[in-house]
Amino acid sequence: MQYACDAGTATWFRIETVGEATLESQVMEHAVERFFRDAYDKSVHAYAPPKSLAMVEQKIGLKAHIQRSMPRFLTLRDKDGTALVTAMLPPVGTDVKSFRPVIVGASNADPYPLYADAIRKLGEHFHLTLDPARCYPYRRG
């Protein structure tokens, strides 16, 4: 995981690997792993290395391409490393109106009542408005 930003008493980290996404799905009891795998696979298949690179160098830019092109998956962790919230934000440079961010708590619970301030700080860090009406997909009413 890669540090993203502080959120008061907790910290946001970017999920970078399928293994990290798998662990997040297990501890949070939701399906972020499936969404991560789908986005990762699409990004890998969309990668076109420069034709000028030798065959052995073809994958040099793959990791950077993946981080630029796939949605940003993040986890909010407390000081003990306990997972609290999972977020899926638009890829870098994506029109925020065309991508719906998703933010959920454990077992897809609404994280806003307990972690609204931490979610707001994440939004500020990435220059996004993370409104619960738009970001929490299981809202009723």
N, CA, C and O of each residue as an XYZ file, in Angstrom:
564
protein
N       0.841     -1.173      0.000
C       0.000      0.000      0.000
C       0.884      1.233      0.000
O       2.016      1.217      0.483
N       0.342      2.282     -0.546
C       1.075      3.544     -0.644
C       0.329      4.616      0.148
O      -0.884      4.770      0.003
N       1.045      5.343      0.972
C       0.455      6.429      1.740
C      -0.215      7.426      0.797
O       0.357      7.799     -0.227
N      -1.432      7.857      1.145
C      -2.133      8.865      0.348
C      -2.246     10.177      1.121
O      -1.783     11.215      0.647
N      -2.865     10.143      2.320
C      -2.993     11.367      3.115
C      -3.458     11.044      4.532
O      -4.025      9.984      4.799
N      -3.200     11.990      5.425
C      -3.672     11.859      6.802
C      -5.127     12.282      6.881
O      -5.597     13.100      6.091
N      -5.833     11.710      7.851
C      -7.242     12.037      8.063
C      -7.521     12.120      9.558
O      -8.410     11.441     10.071
N      -6.763     12.947     10.244
C      -6.948     13.073     11.691
C      -6.357     11.892     12.418
O      -5.138     11.725     12.450
N      -7.216     11.059     13.009
C      -6.730      9.911     13.787
C      -6.534      8.665     12.933
O      -6.192      7.603     13.454
N      -6.746      8.788     11.631
C      -6.574      7.654     10.715
C      -5.804      8.132      9.482
O      -5.534      9.323      9.326
N      -5.458      7.184      8.615
C      -4.660      7.492      7.428
C      -5.231      6.771      6.219
O      -5.646      5.616      6.312
N      -5.249      7.459      5.085
C      -5.672      6.854      3.820
C      -4.453      6.287      3.103
O      -3.409      6.934      3.028
N      -4.597      5.072      2.577
C      -3.559      4.413      1.794
C      -4.149      3.975      0.461
O      -5.316      3.591      0.384
N      -3.338      4.037     -0.582
C      -3.769      3.550     -1.888
C      -3.494      2.058     -1.987
O      -2.395      1.600     -1.675
N      -4.493      1.302     -2.419
C      -4.354     -0.134     -2.648
C      -3.704     -0.298     -4.022
O      -4.226      0.201     -5.018
N      -2.566     -0.997     -4.079
C      -1.802     -1.079     -5.325
C      -1.762     -2.457     -5.970
O      -1.428     -2.568     -7.150
N      -2.092     -3.505     -5.232
C      -1.967     -4.850     -5.785
C      -3.255     -5.644     -5.586
O      -4.099     -5.302     -4.758
N      -3.379     -6.703     -6.364
C      -4.523     -7.605     -6.218
C      -4.525     -8.215     -4.814
O      -5.586     -8.373     -4.210
N      -3.357     -8.553     -4.299
C      -3.265     -9.123     -2.951
C      -3.800     -8.167     -1.894
O      -4.518     -8.584     -0.985
N      -3.457     -6.894     -2.008
C      -3.967     -5.903     -1.064
C      -5.481     -5.753     -1.192
O      -6.184     -5.616     -0.190
N      -5.979     -5.780     -2.429
C      -7.428     -5.692     -2.654
C      -8.139     -6.923     -2.095
O      -9.237     -6.813     -1.550
N      -7.519     -8.086     -2.227
C      -8.088     -9.320     -1.676
C      -8.193     -9.226     -0.164
O      -9.226     -9.563      0.414
N      -7.130     -8.769      0.476
C      -7.139     -8.604      1.929
C      -8.216     -7.597      2.351
O      -8.932     -7.825      3.325
N      -8.326     -6.492      1.620
C      -9.345     -5.481      1.937
C     -10.743     -6.087      1.849
O     -11.581     -5.841      2.716
N     -10.995     -6.875      0.811
C     -12.304     -7.527      0.673
C     -12.586     -8.473      1.831
O     -13.711     -8.539      2.326
N     -11.576     -9.194      2.255
C     -11.762    -10.145      3.347
C     -12.045     -9.446      4.668
O     -12.991     -9.807      5.368
N     -11.238     -8.454      5.017
C     -11.417     -7.813      6.323
C     -12.630     -6.886      6.352
O     -13.222     -6.675      7.411
N     -13.001     -6.337      5.207
C     -14.142     -5.414      5.160
C     -15.434     -6.105      4.735
O     -16.507     -5.505      4.792
N     -15.337     -7.357      4.310
C     -16.497     -8.142      3.893
C     -17.310     -7.435      2.802
O     -18.518     -7.231      2.926
N     -16.600     -7.073      1.734
C     -17.262     -6.526      0.554
C     -16.476     -6.929     -0.694
O     -15.516     -7.693     -0.595
N     -16.865     -6.432     -1.853
C     -16.346     -6.945     -3.126
C     -15.327     -6.050     -3.816
O     -15.236     -6.074     -5.044
N     -14.559     -5.264     -3.072
C     -13.596     -4.386     -3.725
C     -12.591     -5.185     -4.560
O     -12.108     -4.693     -5.580
N     -12.278     -6.397     -4.144
C     -11.323     -7.219     -4.908
C     -11.801     -7.420     -6.343
O     -11.009     -7.308     -7.279
N     -13.071     -7.713     -6.523
C     -13.611     -7.943     -7.866
C     -13.477     -6.686     -8.730
O     -13.064     -6.764     -9.887
N     -13.824     -5.539     -8.167
C     -13.734     -4.283     -8.911
C     -12.281     -3.935     -9.217
O     -11.977     -3.441    -10.303
N     -11.383     -4.189     -8.269
C      -9.963     -3.937     -8.471
C      -9.423     -4.833     -9.582
O      -8.738     -4.355    -10.487
N      -9.729     -6.134     -9.519
C      -9.250     -7.073    -10.544
C      -9.738     -6.681    -11.935
O      -8.965     -6.697    -12.893
N     -11.024     -6.327    -12.049
C     -11.572     -5.922    -13.350
C     -10.846     -4.691    -13.891
O     -10.466     -4.656    -15.061
N     -10.657     -3.689    -13.043
C      -9.980     -2.462    -13.472
C      -8.518     -2.731    -13.811
O      -7.995     -2.196    -14.788
N      -7.863     -3.555    -13.007
C      -6.462     -3.893    -13.232
C      -6.295     -4.621    -14.569
O      -5.415     -4.284    -15.360
N      -7.138     -5.610    -14.811
C      -7.057     -6.369    -16.069
C      -7.299     -5.479    -17.278
O      -6.594     -5.604    -18.279
N      -8.275     -4.588    -17.210
C      -8.535     -3.659    -18.318
C      -7.337     -2.755    -18.563
O      -6.968     -2.494    -19.707
N      -6.746     -2.289    -17.502
C      -5.596     -1.401    -17.619
C      -4.391     -2.121    -18.225
O      -3.705     -1.574    -19.089
N      -4.139     -3.340    -17.771
C      -3.016     -4.127    -18.319
C      -3.221     -4.379    -19.812
O      -2.285     -4.241    -20.600
N      -4.443     -4.749    -20.200
C      -4.709     -5.045    -21.610
C      -4.673     -3.794    -22.487
O      -4.457     -3.894    -23.695
N      -4.880     -2.633    -21.900
C      -4.852     -1.383    -22.662
C      -3.435     -0.832    -22.827
O      -3.219      0.103    -23.599
N      -2.481     -1.402    -22.114
C      -1.107     -0.897    -22.167
C      -0.461     -1.231    -23.504
O      -0.460     -2.379    -23.947
N       0.084     -0.207    -24.129
C       0.811     -0.387    -25.388
C       2.199      0.224    -25.209
O       2.345      1.446    -25.247
N       3.217     -0.613    -25.014
C       4.564     -0.077    -24.813
C       5.082      0.573    -26.089
O       4.677      0.198    -27.190
N       5.970      1.542    -25.943
C       6.558      2.162    -27.130
C       7.239      1.117    -28.014
O       7.962      0.250    -27.522
N       7.004      1.208    -29.305
C       7.597      0.245    -30.240
C       9.117      0.319    -30.265
O       9.782     -0.624    -30.693
N       9.662      1.435    -29.807
C      11.112      1.610    -29.828
C      11.826      0.808    -28.743
O      13.044      0.645    -28.802
N      11.090      0.307    -27.756
C      11.729     -0.448    -26.686
C      12.057     -1.876    -27.118
O      11.307     -2.511    -27.859
N      13.181     -2.350    -26.641
C      13.557     -3.739    -26.896
C      12.563     -4.650    -26.177
O      11.933     -4.234    -25.205
N      12.422     -5.873    -26.642
C      11.449     -6.819    -26.081
C      11.591     -6.965    -24.569
O      10.588     -7.052    -23.861
N      12.803     -6.993    -24.076
C      13.047     -7.188    -22.652
C      12.602     -5.963    -21.841
O      12.409     -6.071    -20.630
N      12.438     -4.814    -22.481
C      12.057     -3.586    -21.787
C      10.574     -3.247    -21.939
O      10.145     -2.182    -21.495
N       9.802     -4.104    -22.541
C       8.411     -3.814    -22.885
C       7.535     -3.460    -21.683
O       6.587     -2.690    -21.833
N       7.820     -3.992    -20.511
C       6.947     -3.760    -19.353
C       7.443     -2.659    -18.419
O       6.908     -2.491    -17.323
N       8.444     -1.919    -18.835
C       9.017     -0.888    -17.968
C       7.972      0.151    -17.549
O       7.951      0.549    -16.385
N       7.126      0.591    -18.439
C       6.136      1.613    -18.119
C       4.795      1.081    -17.673
O       3.864      1.859    -17.463
N       4.670     -0.234    -17.521
C       3.368     -0.836    -17.198
C       2.816     -0.366    -15.851
O       1.644     -0.001    -15.761
N       3.643     -0.370    -14.807
C       3.148      0.016    -13.479
C       2.642      1.461    -13.486
O       1.583      1.751    -12.929
N       3.383      2.347    -14.102
C       2.957      3.757    -14.171
C       1.660      3.889    -14.964
O       0.777      4.666    -14.601
N       1.555      3.121    -16.055
C       0.321      3.147    -16.851
C      -0.875      2.680    -16.015
O      -1.940      3.295    -16.059
N      -0.704      1.615    -15.268
C      -1.782      1.077    -14.430
C      -2.218      2.121    -13.405
O      -3.414      2.343    -13.220
N      -1.264      2.759    -12.739
C      -1.608      3.742    -11.718
C      -2.309      4.965    -12.312
O      -3.136      5.584    -11.642
N      -1.990      5.319    -13.550
C      -2.629      6.464    -14.204
C      -4.008      6.131    -14.742
O      -4.905      6.973    -14.709
N      -4.187      4.923    -15.234
C      -5.388      4.623    -16.007
C      -6.514      3.941    -15.237
O      -7.670      4.014    -15.654
N      -6.206      3.284    -14.128
C      -7.293      2.603    -13.420
C      -7.794      3.466    -12.261
O      -7.073      4.343    -11.785
N      -9.022      3.225    -11.806
C      -9.522      3.975    -10.652
C      -8.568      3.846     -9.471
O      -7.825      2.871     -9.358
N      -8.603      4.834     -8.605
C      -7.774      4.808     -7.396
C      -8.584      4.136     -6.288
O      -9.660      4.604     -5.916
N      -8.057      3.047     -5.777
C      -8.682      2.311     -4.686
C      -7.922      2.662     -3.412
O      -6.694      2.590     -3.369
N      -8.668      3.042     -2.373
C      -8.028      3.466     -1.138
C      -8.683      2.822      0.070
O      -9.848      2.424      0.033
N      -7.911      2.728      1.135
C      -8.417      2.195      2.388
C      -8.057      3.153      3.508
O      -6.934      3.654      3.570
N      -9.001      3.403      4.383
C      -8.756      4.209      5.572
C      -8.395      3.261      6.710
O      -9.142      2.333      7.018
N      -7.250      3.500      7.326
C      -6.778      2.635      8.411
C      -6.551      3.456      9.674
O      -6.091      4.596      9.615
N      -6.883      2.859     10.820
C      -6.604      3.528     12.091
C      -5.143      3.296     12.466
O      -4.399      2.659     11.720
N      -4.733      3.814     13.626
C      -3.316      3.727     14.027
C      -2.837      2.295     14.236
O      -1.635      2.033     14.210
N      -3.784      1.353     14.446
C      -3.424     -0.052     14.620
C      -3.466     -0.839     13.312
O      -3.177     -2.035     13.291
N      -3.829     -0.156     12.218
C      -3.894     -0.818     10.922
C      -5.246     -1.426     10.595
O      -5.388     -2.109      9.581
N      -6.232     -1.189     11.433
C      -7.567     -1.734     11.203
C      -8.241     -1.000     10.043
O      -8.259      0.230     10.010
N      -8.788     -1.750      9.099
C      -9.489     -1.163      7.960
C     -10.825     -0.607      8.423
O     -11.565     -1.266      9.154
N     -11.132      0.631      7.985
C     -12.346      1.309      8.418
C     -13.287      1.642      7.257
O     -14.504      1.499      7.374
N     -12.718      2.082      6.152
C     -13.490      2.536      4.993
C     -12.713      2.176      3.738
O     -11.482      2.181      3.738
N     -13.440      1.863      2.662
C     -12.820      1.620      1.358
C     -13.406      2.617      0.368
O     -14.609      2.879      0.372
N     -12.541      3.173     -0.482
C     -12.988      4.149     -1.483
C     -12.474      3.767     -2.864
O     -11.371      3.241     -3.009
N     -13.292      4.042     -3.874
C     -12.878      3.900     -5.263
C     -13.117      5.263     -5.916
O     -14.258      5.704     -6.055
N     -12.033      5.918     -6.312
C     -12.091      7.255     -6.885
C     -11.698      7.209     -8.364
O     -11.094      6.236     -8.816
N     -12.038      8.253     -9.113
C     -11.732      8.229    -10.547
C     -10.234      8.191    -10.813
O      -9.435      8.646     -9.994
N      -9.861      7.643    -11.968
C      -8.453      7.671    -12.360
C      -7.974      9.116    -12.515
O      -8.777     10.024    -12.727
N      -6.697      9.313    -12.410
C      -6.109     10.639    -12.596
C      -6.533     11.189    -13.956
O      -6.426     10.500    -14.971
N      -7.011     12.424    -13.971
C      -7.366     13.083    -15.218
C      -8.735     12.745    -15.778
O      -9.105     13.255    -16.835
N      -9.498     11.896    -15.094
C     -10.826     11.531    -15.573
C     -11.820     12.619    -15.181
O     -11.741     13.172    -14.084
N     -12.739     12.920    -16.065
C     -13.805     13.869    -15.766
C     -14.608     13.320    -14.601
O     -15.207     12.249    -14.702
N     -14.621     14.054    -13.490
C     -15.279     13.552    -12.286
C     -16.786     13.399    -12.460
O     -17.421     12.667    -11.701
N     -17.363     14.071    -13.439
C     -18.802     13.929    -13.677
C     -19.133     12.615    -14.378
O     -20.265     12.138    -14.295
N     -18.164     12.030    -15.060
C     -18.416     10.786    -15.789
C     -18.053      9.535    -14.980
O     -18.262      8.415    -15.446
N     -17.515      9.720    -13.783
C     -17.112      8.589    -12.941
C     -17.757      8.761    -11.570
O     -17.601      9.799    -10.927
N     -18.473      7.749    -11.135
C     -19.122      7.820     -9.824
C     -18.227      7.188     -8.767
O     -18.030      5.973     -8.775
N     -17.680      7.998     -7.853
C     -16.879      7.429     -6.769
C     -17.753      6.532     -5.884
O     -18.959      6.748     -5.763
N     -17.132      5.532     -5.276
C     -17.839      4.634     -4.368
C     -17.071      4.618     -3.053
O     -15.856      4.420     -3.030
N     -17.802      4.831     -1.956
C     -17.191      4.813     -0.627
C     -18.088      3.992      0.283
O     -19.266      4.304      0.461
N     -17.515      2.933      0.862
C     -18.292      2.029      1.715
C     -17.509      1.653      2.964
O     -16.281      1.718      3.001
N     -18.257      1.260      3.979
C     -17.664      0.738      5.203
C     -17.694     -0.783      5.184
O     -17.948     -1.399      4.149
N     -17.436     -1.369      6.324
C     -17.460     -2.830      6.447
C     -18.838     -3.365      6.079
O     -19.858     -2.786      6.452
N     -18.859     -4.459      5.354
C     -20.095     -5.110      4.905
C     -20.994     -4.150      4.134
O     -22.220     -4.250      4.198
N     -20.388     -3.231      3.413
C     -21.088     -2.219      2.601
C     -21.929     -1.249      3.427
O     -22.861     -0.640      2.901
N     -21.617     -1.100      4.699
C     -22.334     -0.150      5.554
C     -21.979      1.281      5.159
O     -20.948      1.529      4.534
N     -22.842      2.207      5.530
C     -22.621      3.625      5.272
C     -21.498      4.135      6.179
O     -21.662      4.131      7.399
N     -20.366      4.572      5.626
C     -19.256      5.030      6.456
C     -19.383      6.486      6.906
O     -18.652      6.923      7.795
N     -20.299      7.235      6.304
C     -20.372      8.668      6.578
C     -20.700      9.035      8.024
O     -20.109      9.986      8.536
N     -21.595      8.349      8.704
C     -21.870      8.756     10.086
C     -20.629      8.762     10.989
O     -20.499      9.638     11.844
N     -19.728      7.810     10.812
C     -18.532      7.725     11.660
C     -17.297      8.384     11.062
O     -16.426      8.843     11.800
N     -17.206      8.438      9.722
C     -15.950      8.850      9.096
C     -16.100      9.985      8.089
O     -15.273     10.118      7.187
N     -17.132     10.797      8.225
C     -17.368     11.891      7.273
C     -16.170     12.838      7.192
O     -15.813     13.291      6.104
N     -15.554     13.138      8.325
C     -14.416     14.059      8.319
C     -13.224     13.463      7.565
O     -12.553     14.161      6.805
N     -12.970     12.187      7.776
C     -11.867     11.518      7.075
C     -12.142     11.453      5.576
O     -11.224     11.603      4.770
N     -13.388     11.235      5.203
C     -13.760     11.183      3.781
C     -13.629     12.570      3.164
O     -13.178     12.706      2.026
N     -14.021     13.600      3.908
C     -13.871     14.977      3.427
C     -12.391     15.295      3.192
O     -12.048     15.930      2.195
N     -11.520     14.861      4.097
C     -10.082     15.103      3.947
C      -9.529     14.380      2.721
O      -8.658     14.906      2.029
N     -10.030     13.186      2.454
C      -9.619     12.465      1.247
C     -10.039     13.251      0.004
O      -9.258     13.409     -0.935
N     -11.267     13.736      0.010
C     -11.745     14.543     -1.107
C     -10.914     15.790     -1.310
O     -10.583     16.135     -2.444
N     -10.571     16.471     -0.231
C      -9.731     17.662     -0.329
C      -8.369     17.315     -0.917
O      -7.834     18.052     -1.745
N      -7.819     16.198     -0.487
C      -6.499     15.784     -0.983
C      -6.498     15.572     -2.501
O      -5.543     15.938     -3.186
N      -7.571     14.981     -3.011
C      -7.655     14.700     -4.452
C      -8.498     15.733     -5.208
O      -8.799     15.548     -6.387
N      -8.875     16.814     -4.530
C      -9.669     17.890     -5.146
C     -10.995     17.362     -5.698
O     -11.380     17.662     -6.828
N     -11.674     16.577     -4.881
C     -12.966     15.992     -5.244
C     -13.989     16.303     -4.156
O     -13.642     16.433     -2.982
N     -15.236     16.417     -4.555
C     -16.328     16.511     -3.596
C     -16.906     15.107     -3.448
O     -17.464     14.554     -4.396
N     -16.770     14.544     -2.268
C     -17.209     13.169     -2.025
C     -18.498     13.189     -1.219
O     -18.522     12.830     -0.041
N     -19.553     13.609     -1.867
C     -20.879     13.746     -1.276
C     -21.481     12.362     -1.033
O     -21.459     11.516     -1.927
N     -22.023     12.120      0.177
C     -22.590     10.793      0.455
C     -23.735     10.406     -0.481
O     -23.910      9.226     -0.784
N     -24.502     11.369     -0.933
C     -25.620     11.055     -1.841
C     -25.116     10.485     -3.163
O     -25.810      9.697     -3.804
N     -23.938     10.872     -3.564
C     -23.365     10.382     -4.819
C     -22.427      9.193     -4.612
O     -22.351      8.308     -5.465
N     -21.716      9.166     -3.489
C     -20.642      8.184     -3.303
C     -21.047      6.915     -2.563
O     -20.403      5.877     -2.722
N     -22.093      6.982     -1.766
C     -22.510      5.775     -1.046
C     -23.644      5.122     -1.856
O     -24.765      5.631     -1.869
N     -23.360      4.004     -2.527
C     -24.313      3.427     -3.489
C     -25.535      2.731     -2.884
O     -26.464      2.394     -3.618
N     -25.558      2.512     -1.600
C     -26.656      1.746     -1.007
C     -27.614      2.617     -0.206
O     -28.393      2.117      0.605
N     -27.551      3.914     -0.438
C     -28.424      4.864      0.274
C     -29.867      4.585     -0.083
O     -30.203      4.336     -1.241
N     -30.695      4.632      0.908
C     -32.133      4.382      0.696
C     -32.886      5.688      0.841
O     -32.470      6.588      1.570
N     -34.013      5.774      0.127
C     -34.853      6.940      0.306
C     -34.990      7.740     -0.859
O     -35.680      8.759     -0.831
